[in-house]
Amino acid sequence: MGKGTQDKSSQKEYIVNRVDMLLQVLDTIDAETAGVEEIDRIIGMLDDLELKCKQFRYDWEKSEKDEK
């Protein structure tokens, strides 16, 4: 797996890249032929993004407390 994302700027860029990736996946889905698998893939991507955002939120809160 990749190196951890530590600073706020890198974490924000990670989120932007993941949202872009999600949008690309959505753009490739054909509404006429899409099935449950495509929806499950989107849900999985959203779940992963939510988990990462929560991790970054924790990191940011910890960083703010450490600065005080």
Backbone hydrogen bonds in HBPLUS format (Angstrom, degrees):
<---DONOR---> <-ACCEPTOR-->    atom                        ^
c    i                          cat <-CA-CA->   ^        H-A-AA   ^      H-
h    n   atom  resd res      DA  || num        DHA   H-A  angle D-A-AA Bond
n    s   type  num  typ     dist DA aas  dist angle  dist       angle   num
A0011-GLN N   A0007-ASP O   2.93 MM   4  6.19 156.8  1.99 155.4 163.1     1
A0012-LYS N   A0008-LYS O   2.85 MM   4  6.03 159.0  1.89 151.8 156.9     2
A0013-GLU N   A0009-SER O   2.99 MM   4  6.20 159.4  2.03 145.3 151.2     3
A0014-TYR N   A0010-SER O   2.88 MM   4  6.08 148.0  1.98 142.3 151.2     4
A0015-ILE N   A0011-GLN O   3.06 MM   4  6.39 157.8  2.11 148.1 152.7     5
A0016-VAL N   A0012-LYS O   2.95 MM   4  6.27 163.1  1.98 153.7 158.3     6
A0017-ASN N   A0013-GLU O   2.92 MM   4  6.11 161.8  1.95 149.6 154.3     7
A0018-ARG N   A0014-TYR O   2.96 MM   4  6.22 154.3  2.03 148.7 155.9     8
A0019-VAL N   A0015-ILE O   2.91 MM   4  6.16 157.3  1.96 154.4 160.5     9
A0020-ASP N   A0016-VAL O   2.92 MM   4  6.15 159.6  1.96 149.9 155.9    10
A0021-MET N   A0017-ASN O   2.91 MM   4  6.14 153.4  1.98 143.6 151.0    11
A0022-LEU N   A0018-ARG O   2.92 MM   4  6.18 155.4  1.98 145.0 151.5    12
A0023-LEU N   A0019-VAL O   2.90 MM   4  6.20 157.7  1.95 151.2 157.1    13
A0024-GLN N   A0020-ASP O   2.94 MM   4  6.24 149.5  2.04 146.6 155.1    14
A0025-VAL N   A0021-MET O   3.00 MM   4  6.33 156.2  2.05 149.3 155.4    15
A0026-LEU N   A0022-LEU O   2.93 MM   4  6.23 161.6  1.96 151.6 156.8    16
A0027-ASP N   A0023-LEU O   2.90 MM   4  6.11 151.9  1.98 144.4 152.1    17
A0028-THR N   A0024-GLN O   3.13 MM   4  6.38 136.8  2.33 141.5 152.0    18
A0028-THR N   A0025-VAL O   3.12 MM   3  5.25 132.1  2.36  98.5 111.2    19
A0029-ILE N   A0026-LEU O   3.27 MM   3  5.38 152.0  2.35 102.0 110.1    20
A0033-THR N   A0030-ASP O   3.07 MM   3  5.53 135.2  2.28 110.2 121.5    21
A0034-ALA N   A0030-ASP O   2.80 MM   4  5.59 133.5  2.01 162.7 176.6    22
A0039-ILE N   A0035-GLY O   3.42 MM   4  6.84 160.6  2.46 147.8 152.8    23
A0040-ASP N   A0036-VAL O   2.80 MM   4  6.04 161.7  1.83 156.9 162.5    24
A0041-ARG N   A0037-GLU O   2.91 MM   4  6.13 149.4  2.00 144.4 152.7    25
A0042-ILE N   A0038-GLU O   3.02 MM   4  6.32 157.7  2.07 148.5 153.8    26
A0043-ILE N   A0039-ILE O   2.88 MM   4  6.15 163.9  1.90 154.6 159.2    27
A0044-GLY N   A0040-ASP O   2.89 MM   4  6.07 157.4  1.94 145.3 151.6    28
A0045-MET N   A0041-ARG O   2.96 MM   4  6.22 155.9  2.01 147.2 153.6    29
A0046-LEU N   A0042-ILE O   2.89 MM   4  6.16 158.6  1.93 153.1 159.1    30
A0047-ASP N   A0043-ILE O   2.83 MM   4  6.05 156.5  1.88 150.7 157.6    31
A0048-ASP N   A0044-GLY O   2.92 MM   4  6.15 160.9  1.96 149.3 154.1    32
A0049-LEU N   A0045-MET O   2.95 MM   4  6.15 156.9  2.01 145.0 151.6    33
A0050-GLU N   A0046-LEU O   2.84 MM   4  6.05 158.2  1.89 149.3 155.3    34
A0051-LEU N   A0047-ASP O   2.97 MM   4  6.20 161.4  2.01 150.2 154.9    35
A0052-LYS N   A0048-ASP O   3.00 MM   4  6.24 160.3  2.04 148.8 153.9    36
A0053-CYS N   A0049-LEU O   2.88 MM   4  6.09 161.8  1.91 152.2 157.4    37
A0054-LYS N   A0050-GLU O   2.95 MM   4  6.17 157.4  2.00 150.9 156.7    38
A0055-GLN N   A0051-LEU O   2.99 MM   4  6.26 152.1  2.07 144.5 152.4    39
A0056-PHE N   A0052-LYS O   2.85 MM   4  6.15 160.7  1.89 154.4 159.4    40
A0057-ARG N   A0053-CYS O   2.82 MM   4  6.01 154.9  1.88 146.6 154.2    41
A0058-TYR N   A0054-LYS O   2.99 MM   4  6.21 158.2  2.04 145.5 150.7    42
A0059-ASP N   A0055-GLN O   2.93 MM   4  6.25 159.2  1.98 148.2 154.2    43
A0060-TRP N   A0056-PHE O   2.80 MM   4  6.07 156.7  1.85 153.4 159.4    44
A0061-GLU N   A0057-ARG O   2.89 MM   4  6.14 159.2  1.93 151.7 157.3    45
A0062-LYS N   A0058-TYR O   2.90 MM   4  6.10 165.2  1.92 153.8 158.1    46
A0063-SER N   A0059-ASP O   2.87 MM   4  6.05 154.1  1.94 144.9 152.6    47
A0064-GLU N   A0060-TRP O   2.97 MM   4  6.19 155.2  2.03 146.4 152.4    48
A0065-LYS N   A0061-GLU O   2.99 MM   4  6.28 155.4  2.05 150.3 156.9    49
A0066-ASP N   A0062-LYS O   2.90 MM   4  6.11 155.0  1.96 149.6 156.7    50
A0067-GLU N   A0063-SER O   3.10 MM   4  6.30 137.0  2.29 139.9 150.4    51
A0068-LYS N   A0065-LYS O   3.18 MM   3  5.36 144.1  2.32 100.9 110.9    52
